[in-house]
Amino acid sequence: MMANCAHNCLSERGAYYEPCRLGIHVCGGCDLHNAALTEANYPATNTLLARRLFRDLKAECAAGTEEPTEFVVDLMIGGEPEDDFKMTRQMLARLTVRASSPDALDRRG
């Protein structure tokens, strides 16, 4: 289920859907506007590093099966989603810190 846009809709903030070609794409949206929108992209320099970062993020940030989710995190390879997991809004800050950390940046090249 996409996020309810009553308070902070991505489309009302002028967001758009534009996933990276290689790396991690965080997608949100809203039921009211029936739109999938890019929340964040974390580009990678090669496929191996993108897959490693995705694996680590999935282990740390994936929602449980019973949790309501607001984001989908995609592993983008060649502009196409290869794998994904669902994530809650509460985990967005953790994913952002983890994907932007010096360790993640070093691993991405």
Secondary structure, DSSP 4 states (H G I P E B T S, - for coil): -PBPTTTT-TGGGT------SSEEEEEEEETTTTEEEEEEEEE-SSHHHHHHHHHHHHHHHPPPTTS---EEEEEEETTEEEEEEEE-GGGHHHHHHHHHSHHHHHHT-
